[in-house]
Amino acid sequence: MVENRPWLNALTHLLLIFGIIVVIFPIYIALVTSTHEAEDILTTVQPWFGSEMLENYGTVLQKGKVNASGIPVGMMMWNSLIMALGIVVGKITISILSAFAIVYFRFPLRKLCFWTIFLTLMLPVEVRILPTYAVVANLGLLNSYAGLTLPLIASATATFLFRQFFMTVPEELAEAARVDGAGPMKFFFDILLPLSRTNLAALFVILFIYGWNQYLWPLIVTTEESMTTIVMGIQRMLYVADAIPEWNITMATAILAMLPPLLVVIVMQRQFVKGLVETEK
């Protein structure tokens, strides 16, 4: 029998509401700040919305910010979107094919290949950044979308997750596919991919946010203003030599930068949760 304790329910709801306020308050301040003129927020934080919302957001989307980065925020977001989607597609494609080969094909040193892939978790981009940059530069991929995405598409974590899931798929499915005359790739596309849709959704959300928030690698591999990503743009807006940051423009850019990851999470929320907690397919 479960005891009904109203005070405990009230305390739980109060803690939940407090947590929501803590998370939402900085976003609210950023949104309010983005609707005022620069002079209005130099001395104090404004508690309510201003009248310059359309002008500020129109400025960052169309005209850019001359004293920080000469390109519009819309172009920065486009660069980040291409980079994030390239990383997502590359990581998922390579990882799921690698896991498929490791689980369903019998070849020498199969386990050694898997653990070699898994050990690359010990070598993140920050550790191997100099040789990676040298390779990208020698291939002529600086200031290109290929240079932004290709060095980041390998993922030992995704390979491990797909391998663990494929190992839970009943062997009878593979045997039935062989009896019906299905080859390895038909089995992969017709059976394994549909079964993996929740895992794909969960990884899509995680990897998209990972790619969207990249800062160090784009900072190193790009020198042209036209290749600036949104995270780089926000950083440049915060540090302007011999000038005061235009906080209204910076906050408007930050709010816009939140929208694509937020939209991805909202659209794929149900599949994302299933991919994390579902144990039976």
One Martini backbone bead per residue (centre of mass of N, CA, C, O) as a GRO file, in nm:
protein
  281
    1MET     BB    1   0.095   0.037   0.024
    2VAL     BB    2   0.045   0.375  -0.065
    3GLU     BB    3   0.113   0.668   0.065
    4ASN     BB    4  -0.057   0.974   0.124
    5ARG     BB    5   0.147   1.277   0.081
    6PRO     BB    6   0.090   1.601   0.040
    7TRP     BB    7   0.359   1.735   0.130
    8LEU     BB    8   0.536   1.576  -0.070
    9ASN     BB    9   0.402   1.672  -0.328
   10ALA     BB   10   0.449   1.973  -0.280
   11LEU     BB   11   0.758   1.960  -0.263
   12THR     BB   12   0.805   1.844  -0.542
   13HIS     BB   13   0.672   2.079  -0.699
   14LEU     BB   14   0.852   2.304  -0.589
   15LEU     BB   15   1.120   2.190  -0.696
   16LEU     BB   16   1.035   2.188  -0.991
   17ILE     BB   17   0.973   2.490  -1.018
   18PHE     BB   18   1.252   2.589  -0.935
   19GLY     BB   19   1.408   2.451  -1.164
   20ILE     BB   20   1.262   2.595  -1.396
   21ILE     BB   21   1.341   2.883  -1.316
   22VAL     BB   22   1.647   2.847  -1.332
   23VAL     BB   23   1.643   2.775  -1.639
   24ILE     BB   24   1.460   3.017  -1.759
   25PHE     BB   25   1.575   3.292  -1.664
   26PRO     BB   26   1.815   3.339  -1.864
   27ILE     BB   27   1.633   3.328  -2.116
   28TYR     BB   28   1.454   3.565  -2.041
   29ILE     BB   29   1.677   3.779  -2.029
   30ALA     BB   30   1.771   3.745  -2.319
   31LEU     BB   31   1.500   3.811  -2.453
   32VAL     BB   32   1.461   4.094  -2.330
   33THR     BB   33   1.732   4.219  -2.424
   34SER     BB   34   1.665   4.176  -2.741
   35THR     BB   35   1.427   4.427  -2.717
   36HIS     BB   36   1.648   4.646  -2.685
   37GLU     BB   37   1.845   4.893  -2.651
   38ALA     BB   38   2.169   4.944  -2.574
   39GLU     BB   39   2.125   5.184  -2.364
   40ASP     BB   40   1.913   5.033  -2.169
   41ILE     BB   41   2.150   4.792  -2.073
   42LEU     BB   42   2.416   4.921  -1.942
   43THR     BB   43   2.305   4.962  -1.624
   44THR     BB   44   2.050   4.760  -1.655
   45VAL     BB   45   1.812   4.523  -1.603
   46GLN     BB   46   1.546   4.431  -1.785
   47PRO     BB   47   1.216   4.307  -1.697
   48TRP     BB   48   1.104   4.391  -1.985
   49PHE     BB   49   0.986   4.437  -2.279
   50GLY     BB   50   1.050   4.587  -2.574
   51SER     BB   51   1.049   4.769  -2.910
   52GLU     BB   52   1.322   4.619  -3.070
   53MET     BB   53   1.284   4.332  -3.188
   54LEU     BB   54   1.263   4.352  -3.500
   55GLU     BB   55   1.524   4.513  -3.543
   56ASN     BB   56   1.730   4.323  -3.411
   57TYR     BB   57   1.662   4.061  -3.574
   58GLY     BB   58   1.700   4.190  -3.852
   59THR     BB   59   1.997   4.262  -3.818
   60VAL     BB   60   2.119   3.972  -3.765
   61LEU     BB   61   1.993   3.831  -4.027
   62GLN     BB   62   2.085   4.058  -4.261
   63LYS     BB   63   2.346   4.257  -4.166
   64GLY     BB   64   2.483   4.209  -3.914
   65LYS     BB   65   2.805   4.269  -3.735
   66VAL     BB   66   3.052   4.482  -3.790
   67ASN     BB   67   3.230   4.476  -3.503
   68ALA     BB   68   3.258   4.138  -3.531
   69SER     BB   69   3.081   4.035  -3.791
   70GLY     BB   70   3.015   4.068  -4.142
   71ILE     BB   71   2.790   3.856  -4.110
   72PRO     BB   72   2.511   3.709  -4.097
   73VAL     BB   73   2.342   3.498  -3.889
   74GLY     BB   74   2.213   3.324  -4.107
   75MET     BB   75   2.487   3.218  -4.216
   76MET     BB   76   2.590   3.094  -3.957
   77MET     BB   77   2.354   2.892  -3.928
   78TRP     BB   78   2.409   2.748  -4.192
   79ASN     BB   79   2.689   2.644  -4.122
   80SER     BB   80   2.600   2.486  -3.868
   81LEU     BB   81   2.394   2.303  -4.009
   82ILE     BB   82   2.583   2.161  -4.205
   83MET     BB   83   2.776   2.055  -3.992
   84ALA     BB   84   2.574   1.894  -3.818
   85LEU     BB   85   2.457   1.712  -4.045
   86GLY     BB   86   2.728   1.592  -4.135
   87ILE     BB   87   2.795   1.460  -3.865
   88VAL     BB   88   2.547   1.286  -3.836
   89VAL     BB   89   2.560   1.124  -4.099
   90GLY     BB   90   2.850   1.022  -4.068
   91LYS     BB   91   2.836   0.881  -3.792
   92ILE     BB   92   2.597   0.690  -3.846
   93THR     BB   93   2.699   0.545  -4.098
   94ILE     BB   94   2.969   0.438  -3.990
   95SER     BB   95   2.865   0.301  -3.727
   96ILE     BB   96   2.648   0.103  -3.840
   97LEU     BB   97   2.840  -0.045  -4.036
   98SER     BB   98   3.049  -0.134  -3.830
   99ALA     BB   99   2.857  -0.295  -3.647
  100PHE     BB  100   2.754  -0.488  -3.863
  101ALA     BB  101   3.030  -0.618  -3.930
  102ILE     BB  102   3.106  -0.715  -3.639
  103VAL     BB  103   2.845  -0.898  -3.588
  104TYR     BB  104   2.782  -1.047  -3.898
  105PHE     BB  105   3.093  -1.088  -3.943
  106ARG     BB  106   3.352  -1.330  -4.018
  107PHE     BB  107   3.671  -1.221  -3.911
  108PRO     BB  108   3.973  -1.149  -3.853
  109LEU     BB  109   4.005  -0.957  -3.575
  110ARG     BB  110   3.725  -0.847  -3.486
  111LYS     BB  111   3.765  -0.758  -3.185
  112LEU     BB  112   4.010  -0.579  -3.233
  113CYS     BB  113   3.865  -0.372  -3.407
  114PHE     BB  114   3.664  -0.279  -3.197
  115TRP     BB  115   3.870  -0.193  -2.969
  116THR     BB  116   4.012   0.012  -3.145
  117ILE     BB  117   3.772   0.195  -3.177
  118PHE     BB  118   3.713   0.235  -2.872
  119LEU     BB  119   4.000   0.366  -2.800
  120THR     BB  120   3.939   0.649  -2.942
  121LEU     BB  121   3.814   0.787  -2.687
  122MET     BB  122   4.113   0.879  -2.588
  123LEU     BB  123   4.103   1.063  -2.877
  124PRO     BB  124   4.025   1.351  -2.907
  125VAL     BB  125   4.040   1.636  -3.084
  126GLU     BB  126   4.221   1.794  -2.878
  127VAL     BB  127   4.463   1.587  -2.900
  128ARG     BB  128   4.456   1.564  -3.245
  129ILE     BB  129   4.463   1.859  -3.379
  130LEU     BB  130   4.732   1.893  -3.530
  131PRO     BB  131   4.732   1.649  -3.726
  132THR     BB  132   4.451   1.711  -3.840
  133TYR     BB  133   4.519   1.987  -3.955
  134ALA     BB  134   4.744   1.892  -4.144
  135VAL     BB  135   4.567   1.712  -4.320
  136VAL     BB  136   4.359   1.924  -4.408
  137ALA     BB  137   4.565   2.120  -4.535
  138ASN     BB  138   4.691   1.916  -4.744
  139LEU     BB  139   4.393   1.870  -4.879
  140GLY     BB  140   4.243   2.158  -4.902
  141LEU     BB  141   4.001   2.199  -4.647
  142LEU     BB  142   4.004   2.477  -4.587
  143ASN     BB  143   3.728   2.654  -4.581
  144SER     BB  144   3.521   2.399  -4.545
  145TYR     BB  145   3.282   2.160  -4.500
  146ALA     BB  146   3.471   1.918  -4.503
  147GLY     BB  147   3.666   2.027  -4.280
  148LEU     BB  148   3.439   2.043  -4.058
  149THR     BB  149   3.336   1.724  -4.072
  150LEU     BB  150   3.531   1.480  -4.131
  151PRO     BB  151   3.703   1.478  -3.850
  152LEU     BB  152   3.400   1.419  -3.683
  153ILE     BB  153   3.256   1.132  -3.785
  154ALA     BB  154   3.385   0.963  -3.587
  155SER     BB  155   3.230   0.695  -3.365
  156ALA     BB  156   3.259   0.491  -3.096
  157THR     BB  157   2.993   0.519  -2.943
  158ALA     BB  158   2.796   0.447  -3.173
  159THR     BB  159   2.919   0.173  -3.236
  160PHE     BB  160   2.862   0.051  -2.958
  161LEU     BB  161   2.553   0.086  -2.954
  162PHE     BB  162   2.492  -0.079  -3.211
  163ARG     BB  163   2.626  -0.339  -3.123
  164GLN     BB  164   2.449  -0.392  -2.872
  165PHE     BB  165   2.185  -0.408  -3.031
  166PHE     BB  166   2.254  -0.632  -3.242
  167MET     BB  167   2.301  -0.851  -3.012
  168THR     BB  168   1.973  -0.853  -2.944
  169VAL     BB  169   1.913  -0.975  -3.204
  170PRO     BB  170   1.777  -1.233  -3.326
  171GLU     BB  171   1.908  -1.495  -3.507
  172GLU     BB  172   1.646  -1.581  -3.659
  173LEU     BB  173   1.635  -1.342  -3.854
  174ALA     BB  174   1.889  -1.410  -4.017
  175GLU     BB  175   1.801  -1.697  -4.096
  176ALA     BB  176   1.539  -1.617  -4.243
  177ALA     BB  177   1.678  -1.438  -4.455
  178ARG     BB  178   1.852  -1.665  -4.579
  179VAL     BB  179   1.617  -1.850  -4.662
  180ASP     BB  180   1.487  -1.609  -4.848
  181GLY     BB  181   1.758  -1.481  -4.998
  182ALA     BB  182   1.891  -1.270  -4.829
  183GLY     BB  183   2.116  -1.045  -4.808
  184PRO     BB  184   2.299  -0.847  -4.609
  185MET     BB  185   2.178  -0.568  -4.710
  186LYS     BB  186   1.881  -0.647  -4.696
  187PHE     BB  187   1.884  -0.708  -4.396
  188PHE     BB  188   1.971  -0.427  -4.312
  189PHE     BB  189   1.738  -0.251  -4.450
  190ASP     BB  190   1.471  -0.436  -4.370
  191ILE     BB  191   1.551  -0.486  -4.048
  192LEU     BB  192   1.761  -0.318  -3.886
  193LEU     BB  193   1.673  -0.027  -3.943
  194PRO     BB  194   1.382  -0.037  -3.830
  195LEU     BB  195   1.482  -0.132  -3.541
  196SER     BB  196   1.680   0.146  -3.518
  197ARG     BB  197   1.509   0.415  -3.502
  198THR     BB  198   1.542   0.502  -3.200
  199ASN     BB  199   1.849   0.513  -3.201
  200LEU     BB  200   1.872   0.719  -3.429
  201ALA     BB  201   1.717   0.947  -3.287
  202ALA     BB  202   1.897   0.978  -3.039
  203LEU     BB  203   2.161   1.032  -3.198
  204PHE     BB  204   2.067   1.273  -3.357
  205VAL     BB  205   2.030   1.467  -3.122
  206ILE     BB  206   2.311   1.449  -2.994
  207LEU     BB  207   2.483   1.510  -3.256
  208PHE     BB  208   2.359   1.780  -3.332
  209ILE     BB  209   2.442   1.932  -3.077
  210TYR     BB  210   2.741   1.874  -3.105
  211GLY     BB  211   2.778   2.016  -3.383
  212TRP     BB  212   2.651   2.297  -3.314
  213ASN     BB  213   2.866   2.346  -3.054
  214GLN     BB  214   3.108   2.389  -3.210
  215TYR     BB  215   3.440   2.562  -3.176
  216LEU     BB  216   3.743   2.482  -3.203
  217TRP     BB  217   3.757   2.363  -3.490
  218PRO     BB  218   3.637   2.605  -3.653
  219LEU     BB  219   3.849   2.811  -3.551
  220ILE     BB  220   4.095   2.663  -3.696
  221VAL     BB  221   3.977   2.581  -4.001
  222THR     BB  222   3.885   2.889  -4.010
  223THR     BB  223   3.927   3.233  -4.180
  224GLU     BB  224   3.666   3.297  -4.305
  225GLU     BB  225   3.377   3.472  -4.263
  226SER     BB  226   3.182   3.280  -4.437
  227MET     BB  227   3.257   3.027  -4.210
  228THR     BB  228   3.101   3.116  -3.976
  229THR     BB  229   2.972   3.025  -3.684
  230ILE     BB  230   2.755   3.079  -3.428
  231VAL     BB  231   2.953   3.040  -3.191
  232MET     BB  232   3.171   3.228  -3.300
  233GLY     BB  233   2.993   3.480  -3.320
  234ILE     BB  234   2.930   3.513  -3.019
  235GLN     BB  235   3.222   3.542  -2.921
  236ARG     BB  236   3.284   3.801  -3.092
  237MET     BB  237   3.062   3.980  -2.959
  238LEU     BB  238   3.190   3.973  -2.662
  239TYR     BB  239   3.482   4.052  -2.811
  240VAL     BB  240   3.549   4.393  -2.836
  241ALA     BB  241   3.760   4.617  -2.938
  242ASP     BB  242   3.715   4.920  -2.801
  243ALA     BB  243   3.426   4.807  -2.695
  244ILE     BB  244   3.090   4.765  -2.637
  245PRO     BB  245   2.879   4.536  -2.612
  246GLU     BB  246   2.590   4.438  -2.787
  247TRP     BB  247   2.356   4.287  -2.604
  248ASN     BB  248   2.108   4.277  -2.786
  249ILE     BB  249   2.245   4.131  -3.026
  250THR     BB  250   2.368   3.894  -2.873
  251MET     BB  251   2.100   3.780  -2.756
  252ALA     BB  252   1.960   3.737  -3.026
  253THR     BB  253   2.166   3.529  -3.123
  254ALA     BB  254   2.128   3.325  -2.892
  255ILE     BB  255   1.832   3.265  -2.946
  256LEU     BB  256   1.870   3.163  -3.238
  257ALA     BB  257   2.075   2.933  -3.159
  258MET     BB  258   1.849   2.761  -2.997
  259LEU     BB  259   1.631   2.669  -3.206
  260PRO     BB  260   1.728   2.415  -3.361
  261PRO     BB  261   1.775   2.224  -3.116
  262LEU     BB  262   1.490   2.260  -3.002
  263LEU     BB  263   1.338   2.150  -3.249
  264VAL     BB  264   1.464   1.869  -3.251
  265VAL     BB  265   1.369   1.784  -2.968
  266ILE     BB  266   1.064   1.821  -3.012
  267VAL     BB  267   1.023   1.637  -3.264
  268MET     BB  268   1.217   1.385  -3.119
  269GLN     BB  269   1.131   1.312  -2.826
  270ARG     BB  270   0.998   1.031  -2.831
  271GLN     BB  271   1.227   0.877  -2.978
  272PHE     BB  272   1.450   0.958  -2.781
  273VAL     BB  273   1.338   0.817  -2.529
  274LYS     BB  274   1.317   0.534  -2.647
  275GLY     BB  275   1.624   0.506  -2.721
  276LEU     BB  276   1.711   0.517  -2.404
  277VAL     BB  277   1.480   0.301  -2.257
  278GLU     BB  278   1.450   0.083  -2.455
  279THR     BB  279   1.467  -0.289  -2.451
  280GLU     BB  280   1.233  -0.355  -2.657
  281LYS     BB  281   1.158  -0.419  -3.015
   0.00000   0.00000   0.00000
